[in-house]
Amino acid sequence: MRMCRRIGCVAVMAIGCSLAAGQEVIWDYGHDAGRTNGCWANTTAGQNFAERVIWETNQTVTAMRIFTCIAKRDGTVHIKILADNGGVPGAVVAAFDVTPDSWEPDHTGENVVTASFGPVNLDANTPYWIGMSGNGFELGQHALNPGPENNQMAQFSGPNYSFMTGVGDQKFQLLGGGDTCQYTVKKSKAKGGCEACPPKGGNFSSETECEDVGDCAKKVKATIACPGGGPGTCKIKGKRSACG
């Protein structure tokens, strides 16, 4: 039986953990989602993980938070957002190498690592796979077993998907801003070599906050940085679809 590599836990003091201004938890596989059971080796070049997520409404993701037994390390983390390929991780939607905003123990004695990125607009009723790993150091990853889904994480060897490991669901949270104006993309043109522009018919968030769809302009025209940090830009035209 194939198993992922487990690591030992580190005792920590308990302090609080806060959200950045304007952020809220939009996916919660945290403390209340299951029982913490195991801390697993998690490095970008070696063993690392991703968990499947899906929402009923369009979402703009701006940060990820994982739970680990590892005390603070210096360096950047790698965050990957992958498309679904028949129930397993597929092509890269977006990827970031960023320095964590915070790495601190919480009230349970776990270390909590929060890293901002993006924003990345993700479509409703569409599965994605999301994970965070340490670049050149051990980040660790707690699992939930029993967890909220199927007690499985997608396990990778470096960038390559290997198999679904049955050690538990990934313990993590995804953060986003409040409701923003959403648009259906009518025209999308890549500039400067960008290969990740939102497709025609896809979703685009203007990042303009709203309480009701009437707060949003009926149409949007914008030039945005290439999603995922790639080269070039995208010229977008869209029609108002929702506040969400």
Backbone hydrogen bonds, N-H to C=O, Kabsch-Sander energy under -0.5 kcal/mol:
donor,donor_aa,acceptor,acceptor_aa,energy
7,I,39,C,-3.2
10,V,69,C,-0.7
15,I,13,M,-0.5
15,I,105,P,-0.5
23,Q,20,A,-2.1
24,E,176,G,-3.1
26,I,24,E,-0.5
26,I,174,L,-2.8
27,W,174,L,-1.4
29,Y,27,W,-0.5
29,Y,172,F,-2.3
33,A,30,G,-1.7
34,G,31,H,-0.7
35,R,146,P,-2.0
36,T,34,G,-0.5
37,N,143,A,-2.7
40,W,141,Q,-2.7
41,A,5,R,-2.4
43,T,47,Q,-2.6
44,T,134,G,-2.9
46,G,43,T,-0.8
48,N,156,F,-1.5
50,A,154,A,-1.4
51,E,130,I,-2.2
53,V,128,Y,-2.9
59,Q,122,L,-2.6
61,V,59,Q,-0.5
61,V,120,V,-2.8
62,T,175,L,-2.9
63,A,175,L,-1.5
64,M,115,A,-2.3
65,R,173,Q,-2.8
66,I,113,V,-2.3
67,F,171,K,-1.5
68,T,111,N,-2.8
77,V,98,V,-3.2
78,H,133,S,-3.0
79,I,77,V,-0.5
79,I,96,F,-2.9
80,K,131,G,-2.2
81,I,94,A,-2.7
82,L,129,W,-3.2
83,A,91,A,-3.3
84,D,127,P,-0.7
85,N,88,V,-3.3
90,G,83,A,-3.2
93,V,81,I,-3.3
94,A,81,I,-1.8
96,F,79,I,-2.4
98,V,77,V,-2.1
98,V,96,F,-0.5
101,D,114,T,-2.1
102,S,114,T,-1.7
104,E,112,V,-2.1
106,D,110,E,-2.3
109,G,106,D,-1.6
111,N,68,T,-2.5
112,V,104,E,-2.8
113,V,66,I,-2.5
114,T,102,S,-2.3
114,T,112,V,-0.5
115,A,64,M,-2.7
117,F,62,T,-2.7
120,V,61,V,-2.4
122,L,59,Q,-3.4
122,L,120,V,-0.5
125,N,55,W,-3.7
126,T,123,D,-0.8
128,Y,53,V,-2.5
129,W,82,L,-2.4
130,I,51,E,-2.3
131,G,80,K,-1.8
133,S,78,H,-2.1
134,G,42,N,-1.3
135,N,76,T,-2.2
136,G,134,G,-1.1
139,L,42,N,-1.7
139,L,137,F,-0.7
141,Q,40,W,-0.8
142,H,67,F,-3.2
143,A,38,G,-1.9
144,L,169,D,-3.0
145,N,35,R,-2.9
145,N,143,A,-0.6
145,N,146,P,-0.5
153,M,165,T,-1.9
154,A,50,A,-2.5
155,Q,153,M,-0.5
155,Q,163,F,-3.0
156,F,48,N,-3.2
157,S,160,N,-2.8
158,G,46,G,-3.3
158,G,156,F,-0.6
160,N,157,S,-1.7
162,S,155,Q,-3.1
163,F,155,Q,-1.2
165,T,153,M,-2.6
165,T,163,F,-0.7
168,G,151,N,-1.2
169,D,144,L,-2.5
171,K,142,H,-2.0
172,F,29,Y,-1.0
172,F,170,Q,-0.8
173,Q,65,R,-2.7
174,L,27,W,-2.1
175,L,63,A,-2.9
176,G,24,E,-2.5
177,G,60,T,-0.5
178,G,22,G,-0.5
181,C,208,T,-2.3
182,Q,242,A,-3.3
183,Y,204,F,-2.7
184,T,239,K,-3.0
185,V,183,Y,-0.5
185,V,202,G,-2.7
186,K,237,K,-3.0
187,K,237,K,-1.9
189,K,235,K,-2.2
191,K,233,T,-2.9
194,C,191,K,-1.0
201,G,185,V,-2.9
202,G,199,P,-2.3
204,F,183,Y,-2.3
206,S,181,C,-2.1
209,E,207,E,-0.6
210,C,179,D,-1.9
215,D,212,D,-2.4
216,C,213,V,-1.7
220,V,238,G,-2.2
222,A,236,I,-2.5
224,I,222,A,-0.5
224,I,234,C,-2.6
226,C,232,G,-1.6
229,G,226,C,-1.6
230,G,227,P,-0.7
233,T,191,K,-1.9
234,C,224,I,-2.4
235,K,189,K,-2.9
236,I,222,A,-3.5
236,I,234,C,-0.6
237,K,187,K,-2.3
238,G,220,V,-2.5
239,K,184,T,-2.2
240,R,218,K,-3.1
241,S,182,Q,-2.8
242,A,182,Q,-1.4
244,G,180,T,-2.3
244,G,242,A,-0.5
